[in-house]
Amino acid sequence: MTKQFLLDGQPVPFEDGQTVLEAARAAGHYIPSLCWHKDFPPHGSCKLCVVKAAGRHVSACATPAKEGWEVESNTPEINGERRGLLQMLLVEGNHFCPSCEKSGDCELQALGYEYEVLTPRFRHFFPDRPVDASHPDVLLDFNRCIFCELCVRASRDIDGKSVFALTGRGIDKHLVVNAESGRLADTDFAKTDRAANICPVGVILHKRVGFAVPIGERTFDLATISEKTLKEGSS
Amino acid sequence: MSALPSDESAALDGILQRHRHDPTRLLQILIDAQDIAGWLPAPVLTRIAAGLDIPRARVEGVAGFYSFLYTRPVGRYRVLFSDNITDRMLGNAELLDALCRKLWIEPGKMSEDGLVSVTTTSCTGLCDQGPAMLVNGQAIGQLNHRRINEIAEMIRQQRPLELWPAEFFQVDDNIRLKGALLGLEMAPGEALKAAIARGPEGWLAEMQASNLRGRGGAGFATAVKWASARNAPGELKVIVCNADEGEPGTFKDRVLLNRYADLVFEGMSLAAWAVGAGEGFVYLRGEYRYLRPQLEAVLACRREAGLLGKNILGQPGFDFDIQIHLGAGAYVCGEESALIESLEGKRGTPRIRPPFPVIKGYLGRPTVVNNVETLAKTCLVALHGGADFAATGTAQSAGTKLISISGDCAMPGIYEYPFGAQISRILEDCGASDTQAIQVGGASGICLASYEFQRRIAYEDVPTAGAFMIFDGTRDLFEVARAFIHFFAHESCGFCTPCRVGTSLLKGFMDKLADGHGAKADLNDIDWIDRLLKNASHCGLGSASPNPVIDTLQKFRPAYERRLVSLDFEPAFDLDAALAEARQLTARNDPGAHLKTHEEEEEK
């Protein structure tokens, strides 16, 4: 007999070692995430996947499923926290969706729609984060960074280049590139790198193709992020 | 790659060689490299990366994480005022201001000649003799205007620190009440001999019987931790002494390391004997760097006496040694998995748990991380037996607890009480009167109001890592909470969204209230952020960070409410304050340059 836990009252089967997030998505239940990616070990920094398991808040992406657990995810309380976390990410950086070329393909924006972020709610931080246009093929717009570290991980673990790293601490944490000059052009970064094609928001942008797909026909214009994620499956 | 001057380059090579070009030594290398020029210029980071054969970005990532590492120039004299609430109560802001005026500099900015920079830092653990500062890592306490004048003069004359008056650097232990631990007189090795005689299993059983729990605050059973590490797979095991005493208001470990270092090191050896560990680290917070030379001397003596090294006390196969690893100004490294990351030469970001460090810790090895006081206490267990140790204290809290007392009292310092000691008795002993509130356990602890002073220090009642800050009737508890929130916002590692953004938002709300723009809606938002931080944070720093606000909002709500200007909503934006930069640029400060006075005049 397969093991199972209850997600919002619905039975979800799982195999040993599967996390709450993986098992839920495989069974057709959406739990949101920004920093989680199927090709990498759990990171657990964005906290959008936080669910209440047996009365305790845990990161669904990093918590192995447990037989008989009662897990709350799609509830007003948890969704309210997710909306708040998205609002935090939106005021922390400089996000101007109407003028962003990633609009419609951006996971942060898509989650904003999914969780009904209608106002910024908090004061904007308006950080000063200059862009880096030095590279011939790729533009870095740090204003939109949400610190998921997917580019850091992809460049280090898949591309074997370690082009990106985080420095600073707390609210001053920021992305840097692997060059004394601080310019992407002075690294061995290439537009074919995995790291160049993994940013869930609009930091790592390929030049000259920004509007090849018109607004209205983009990823999240055609399907919501939950529909898209579940359709693709989690494995 | 830009070139380095040849003498700096040679010094750097020496440092890299001394650390065997080992990337796990990266933080230690950066600390040493910074001693060359006082800061870490970009070419130095490049050179270190090349020397360790790791990406430069990783080196920059680590250098940017720690408060005491500088990737921009700082003054040859780096003055850091300790900014705990106890320092503030003793007037550190006024002294900082006075020093800056005398040196003609702005706080946080280096003087144009590169001579000096003055700013604040988190609690330096000198709360019993504040206000305090660090000058190039050397601690100076008991600051007053006379001392500040002398310091300004000596900096202007560029007098080397070695020639400053020795009494400036004197750090007092201020031991006020001795119990079983502080009264212990033990020849080095005595406890270890007793434990060896029992054999590792017998010794562990004795520890089990003692019911000793971790003194760092969490209160985990020490014997359980040791047994888990002992039974964990892996040949190489590690003992770490957590001397990253960063909790504001705590300074007991400073005193233990200064005067009872042998007990601490002996405790580490006792742990190694129980666990079967061969490698030991003391993670010494950067603020206590000045203790390092004397600690190294004690370690040398112990090696000499056969208490460290190979075949300790003639016991074949009992090999264990200890090295000191310096921190560099990061409170979060007191969290054990962040501490281990830091030990490995990385940014101090807490790991996902499980696996716990006792199973997979330093370099994947089973690792025991114990607090300084916990380790020292194991000597008592070894000498007098577990049952004897458990006979003191309460049902769930065996033994004694060191309390670091500071704030509004006649005799701040270190007090050792059996667990179960009543708060009111402690207040009486240290000469506190008209006490309005106390903060037990530091910024992340609990704020007690006067109606709770019959409560007791114990894991089952008021748990504490040892801080005990006293606030009398003249203090404003809102300002106390605000100071702690500033602390957490500064110390958040920035890994998870709730803590990185939430602590900064909370700081913004507290500042808004302090600036007189608060409204009832803000209290609702504060409440909401408090709950999110508690629920969704990645580690204990984040989940504890709202504690000061939660407690004071509940127990001292009027301190907040009297700051509210509206019961509804009030914007934080201050139109007049926005003109400050324009006023500075035009050197104007007349009434016409101020919006409010200008409007009032118009009305007339």
Interface residues (C-beta under 8 A of the other chain):
Chain A: P42 G44 S45 C46 K47 L48 V50 H57 S59 A62 E81 G84 L85 M88 L89 V91 E92 R121 F122 R123 F125 I146 F147 R156 K161 S162 V163 F164 A165 L166 T167 G168 R169 G170 I171 D172 K173 V176 V177 N178 A179 E180
Chain B: M1 S2 A42 P43 L45 T46 P55 R56 A57 R58 E60 G61 A63 G64 F65 Y66 S67 A330 R347 I352 A489 H490 E491 S492 C493 G494 F495 C496 T497 P498 R500 V501 G502 T503 S504 L505 G508 D525 W528 L532 N535 A536 S537 H538 A572
